[in-house]
Amino acid sequence: MSFYEPQYREYKLGTKLDFSKIKYNIINYFEYGISEPENEFAWFSEKEAALSFEFLCDNQVIKGIFDIVSIFQGEQKVKIFANDILVFDNVVKNIGPLEVVFPKPHDGKVCLSFEFPDAESPFNLGISDDKRELSLCVKSLIFENFNPTSLDIGTSVAFSKQLIKNSKYFNDYVIFGLSESENKGTWTNGNNISFAIKFTKGDILVSFNLKLLAIFNEKQSVQIYANGERVFDKIVTNLDDISFVFFIPKTCDVIFNIKLCDAKAPKSLGIDSDSRVLGLMLESLYFNEVMLPSYDLKTELFAKKNNFSLKPYVFLGLSFVEKEYTWTLGKQLIFGAKIVNYKNGEKLKVRIFLKGVFNGFQGVLISVFSKKVFLGKIDDNIKEINFNIEKLESNDLILVFFMPNATSPNSFNPNDEDKREVSLKIEKILIE
């Protein structure tokens, strides 16, 4: 992919973006890779292209619809990424609507980047003097809310028709990345899988439990993203459930993207003639609401080696404990507690004590459930983040932290073997 700094422009769902010479409002979102407009359309004219948007909506899952009017040489291999997540990977053969579904991150900023490996110039083919590397010819683009199929928490999703008696069938939720189901389960097919769910309840913590039947080639590197935020990153070597906790927002919509970097085709390894790119064989998927641990107001929750009382309250986003603090891990942290001595309507104050930040400063966004309560830039001189909560609907409290600047020491110094994405050194949390 090309390196550049996207220039995000505001976009309202339902606004039609025109590629024609008369209107050509797509230019407001254009980064590179699209030629000058012709009468009613414009060509993607390089092997890579990019469009950048800042979506002004509460929707978590968005669908883009491209109106394709011509395909150079009849078909084109196309990959589309939403930020760093692959959301489309297919050979486009038909003119008409091309749909792509992707997560909207918490800040609404999405860069759609395109790869066209089969793009070619008419000049190189001896057709004309046109030296543009042509792939798809587009008339318009529009973004809409994507409405996933609903699912009750506690109802499992089956990856085999034999198991659907008391379950939902996976075909209702999967966008791409799975092969045809077999007797007991379904193989992933490709290095990326995408599926979306509209849960019947939001603003809660839920456990994700994926039951496996087989792992191709004995181990697989698995990364899972929920609404664009990474929530699981491990080398999977046994058939134990892939499990983690994530937050369902108030909208109830969640899109999951799974990366399988080690997936391979048996044919490419000389095993047999199977050309599917296999990673995991899936049996079932189920979600359970998480019970929050009890908390007494004014109790200090420490994150240091001789007192790690914070650990049961953090469901995602803490690294291993060190002597005086614990690093946040990744770009998201989820804290949850049931405040046993909370009085209805009472105002709360949350205090997060820090021992420092990585790389001099870190941007931090904190939400109470789905409501944003803190946004700021934190540097090494700031020893405490604090904010008030006017009231809670119950004695349950969920805090969701986003740290967009989290990165690894290794990315700054290749000699540093620490590849953790770190942001804040947390000393303790206190709610009063």
SULCOR-V512089 format. One line per field, one symbol per residue. ss: DSSP state (H for helix, E for strand, C for the rest). phi: phi as a letter, one per 40 degrees, with the letter a starting at -180 (. if undefined). A space follows every 50 residues. Layout:
ss: ???
phi: ???
//
This chain:
ss: CCCCCCCCEEECCCCCEECCCCCCHHHHCEEECECCCCCCCEEECCCEEE EEEEECCCCCEEEEEEEEEEEHHHCEEEEEEECCEEEEEEEECCCEEEEE EEECCCCCEEEEEEECCCCEECCCCCCCCCCCEECEEEEEEEEEECCCCE ECCCCCEECCHHHHHHCEEHHHCEEECECCCCCCCEEEECCEEEEEEEEC CCCEEEEEEEEEEEEHHHCEEEEEEECCEEEEEEEECCCCCEEEEEEECC CCEEEEEEEECCCEEHHHHCCCCCCCEEEEEEEEEEEEECCCCEECCCCC EECECCECCCHHHEEECEEEECCCCEEEECCEEEEEEEECCCCCCCCEEE EEEEEEEHHHEEEEEEEECCEEEEEEEEECCCCEEEEEECCCCCCEEEEE EECCCCECHHHHCCCCCCCCCEEEEEEEEEEC
phi: .ccabcbcbcbbdgccbbcccccfccccbcbagbcccbdbaaccbbcbaa bbbbccacccbbbbbcccbabcggaacbbbbbfbbcbaaaccbbchcbbb bacccccgcbbcbbbbccdacdcccgcaccccccbbbbcaaabbcbbccc acchccbcbaccbcdbbcccdcbccahbcccbdbabccbhcabbabbbcc abfbcbcbbbcbbabcggaacbbbbbfgbcbaaaccbbcddcbabbbccc cgcbbbbbbbcccbcdcccgcaccccccbbbbbababbccccccacdgcc bcbbccabccdccbcahbcccbcbabccbgcbbbbaabccbcbdgccbbb bbcbbibcggaacbbbbcfcccbaaabbbcccbabaabbcabcaccbbbb cbbccdacdcccbdccccbccbabcccabbba
//
